[in-house]
Amino acid sequence: MKSKEALTMKTLETKLLITEKKKEVKLAKVEARREDAKRKAELDLRMLALKQTKAMKDLLAEERDIMMMRTDGMDEDQLAWWKETKADIMARKKAAREARDASAQGVEEMGILSLITGKPGASGFGSASTAEQVTAGIDASALTVVVTGASSGIGLETARVFALRGAPVIIAARNTEAASEAKKCITESNPTARLDVLKLDLSSLKSVRAFVDQFNSMNLPLNILINNAGVMLCPFQLSEDNVEMQFATNHLGHFLLTNLLLDNMKATAKSTGIEGRIVNLSSIAHHHTSPKGIQFDELNDKKIYNDKMAYGQSKLANILHAKELSRRLREEGDNITVNSVHPGLIMTNLMRHSLAMMKAIRVVTYMMWKTAPQVILRAVHWI
Ligand SMILES: NC(=O)c1ccc[n+]([C@@H]2O[C@H](COP(=O)([O-])OP(=O)(O)OC[C@H]3O[C@@H](n4cnc5c(N)ncnc54)[C@H](OP(=O)(O)O)[C@@H]3O)[C@@H](O)[C@H]2O)c1
């Protein structure tokens, strides 16, 4: 009997011990959770403080930049423009980050890798597709197109593919002999191509006006304007209007041309109900320019001329032109879209002033270089 009581006592003691142990484990867990929550709150606070310090650092850096720009002679309007542009860039970076995140979640986006590999994007086309593939089956016979600098390179291929899809195309070129040769080449493979060659030297404002007069005298509508012509890295030279040659050709000439053709484009879009398109061929080289933007006061200064910065500046002007024109047309309710595009890399006559350097660059970036039919895809894509 005694031993039975002893056994019951032992069992009770064991049960008590187990219950105690369970309580201890539970308490330890609660304590650990409390510690974790405390640590997380501390970390949150530290992260917030870091964020605030970074925001403070950005604010101070901005204040310092503004001070320096004021000292450099920037007026309040220019400063306001600088601030607005900076805010715009930040917003774009944020959007790009968000797009990248979305991409990571399965939404397709064309990145640098797809540019190299040619992997098709959501549209089914990639950087290895050609303009002919993208426009297959499209009837463009109702669209009149002007392509500047269509006597060679990207412009020539653009004109060829538009003509192939039935569009009447005006080849606007400074060298009409080369342009006529280009026209002959296109018509040999496509006898029904509707092509006209008109003289246009974009480095001369007089020539731009003369081109528009001639175009207007043809009484044609205008749906699409491809501002493609360009020069790159040429030695310092002034145009006949006394403007640095790359800026005069790549931007000023196209700026005037677009303005003079705009009424026709607006009227065409209105009467046909077909959205008009303006495409400015820009370049990734627009990054290579003064951090203060376009230096209008120093454009023609031969002493500080840098051929690469001058090209970058002219290509930045192409983008800003497209952006502002697009905003104004939207505001006025005109049915015309304006885009600027970096077409990709292709060895063309554009490299004539920098052939050795471009060939050297191509050696290390060869995977990113394309053929003309592939490059033009990007321009066509934006149409
Ligand atoms: N190739 C690339 O890798 C690349 C990269 C980024 C951006 N881009 C841009 O793409 C566009 C086309 O370049 P591309 O590579 O096709 O070069 P391209 O073969 O040299 O073609 C340029 C065209 O512009 C014409 N042009 C030059 N100055 C002119 C002027 N004052 N008035 C009228 N036409 C003029 C040229 O005529 P001439 O034959 O008489 O010189 C030529 O027909 C350019 O805007 C360039 O900045 C090209």
The ligand as a Gaussian input file, in Angstrom:
#p B3LYP/6-31G(d) Opt

LIG

0 1
 N       24.384000      54.381000     -86.127000
 C       24.217000      54.312000     -84.832000
 O       24.747000      53.410000     -84.155000
 C       23.369000      55.315000     -84.133000
 C       23.274000      55.242000     -82.744000
 C       22.502000      56.174000     -82.068000
 C       21.827000      57.147000     -82.803000
 N       21.938000      57.224000     -84.148000
 C       21.209000      58.299000     -84.851000
 O       20.549000      57.762000     -85.970000
 C       20.443000      58.750000     -87.005000
 C       20.875000      58.163000     -88.346000
 O       22.228000      57.793000     -88.277000
 P       22.912000      56.705000     -89.246000
 O       23.693000      55.830000     -88.376000
 O       21.936000      56.135000     -90.186000
 O       23.953000      57.653000     -90.010000
 P       24.256000      57.879000     -91.565000
 O       24.269000      56.606000     -92.306000
 O       25.449000      58.749000     -91.629000
 O       22.982000      58.681000     -92.010000
 C       22.809000      60.013000     -91.666000
 C       22.084000      60.711000     -92.768000
 O       21.957000      62.084000     -92.396000
 C       22.312000      62.861000     -93.514000
 N       22.766000      64.194000     -93.164000
 C       23.877000      64.556000     -92.510000
 N       23.947000      65.890000     -92.426000
 C       22.859000      66.373000     -93.055000
 C       22.375000      67.665000     -93.324000
 N       23.030000      68.748000     -92.962000
 N       21.217000      67.810000     -93.965000
 C       20.528000      66.707000     -94.380000
 N       20.942000      65.460000     -94.186000
 C       22.106000      65.304000     -93.524000
 C       23.410000      62.059000     -94.180000
 O       23.600000      62.533000     -95.491000
 P       25.032000      62.444000     -96.222000
 O       25.079000      61.067000     -96.766000
 O       24.963000      63.517000     -97.225000
 O       26.071000      62.684000     -95.190000
 C       22.837000      60.671000     -94.084000
 O       21.920000      60.437000     -95.129000
 C       21.289000      59.926000     -86.545000
 O       20.439000      60.931000     -86.052000
 C       22.138000      59.373000     -85.427000
 O       22.474000      60.343000     -84.457000
 C       22.698000      56.312000     -84.829000

